[in-house]
């Protein structure tokens, strides 16, 4: 099986899924920040934790992309 030929919709974290999750985390973080302003306890802390999760997901995405580049280079060098 050529790992570079996995259909996009079957890949565990494709670009569309990544963008969707990033957007949802950002919306949730901003929502808690706004709730803090209305008196919700710990809203700023929840905002901060969600933004850290978002940063961690970005690191995961960068590793996925780097792995794809390495696989592509490996396949190309075998030809």
C-alpha positions in Angstrom: 0.0 0.0 0.0 1.4 3.4 -1.0 0.8 5.6 2.1 0.8 8.7 -0.1 -2.3 7.4 -1.9 -4.7 7.3 1.0 -7.9 9.1 0.0 -8.1 12.5 1.7 -11.4 11.7 3.3 -10.0 8.6 4.9 -6.8 10.2 6.3 -7.1 10.6 10.1 -6.3 14.4 10.1 -6.8 15.9 6.7 -6.7 19.7 5.9 -10.5 20.2 6.1 -10.7 18.4 9.5 -7.7 20.2 10.8 -9.2 23.6 9.9 -12.6 22.7 11.3 -11.1 21.7 14.7 -8.9 24.8 14.8 -11.9 27.0 14.1 -14.0 25.3 16.8 -11.3 25.6 19.4 -10.8 29.2 18.6 -14.6 29.9 18.8 -14.8 28.1 22.1 -11.8 29.9 23.6 -13.2 33.3 22.6 -16.6 32.3 23.9 -15.1 31.6 27.4 -13.2 34.8 27.3 -16.4 36.7 26.6 -18.2 34.8 29.4 -15.4 35.8 31.8 -16.3 39.4 31.0 -19.9 38.6 32.0 -18.9 37.1 35.3 -18.3 33.4 34.4 -15.5 32.2 36.7 -12.3 30.8 35.1 -13.3 32.0 31.6 -9.9 33.4 30.9 -8.2 30.2 32.1 -10.4 28.1 29.9 -9.6 30.5 27.0 -5.9 30.0 27.7 -6.1 26.2 27.9 -8.1 26.0 24.7 -5.6 28.2 22.9 -2.8 25.9 24.2 -4.7 22.9 22.8 -4.9 24.8 19.5 -1.2 25.4 19.5 -0.6 21.7 20.2 -2.8 20.8 17.3 -0.8 23.1 15.1 2.3 21.2 16.1 0.6 17.9 15.3 -0.4 19.3 11.8 3.2 20.4 11.2 4.4 16.9 12.0 1.8 15.4 9.7 3.0 17.6 6.9 6.7 16.9 7.6 6.0 13.2 7.6 4.2 13.5 4.2 7.2 15.3 2.8 9.6 12.6 4.1 7.4 9.8 2.6 7.3 11.7 -0.7 11.0 12.1 -0.8 11.5 8.4 0.1 9.2 7.2 -2.6 10.8 9.6 -5.2 14.3 8.4 -4.3 13.2 4.7 -4.9 12.2 5.5 -8.5 
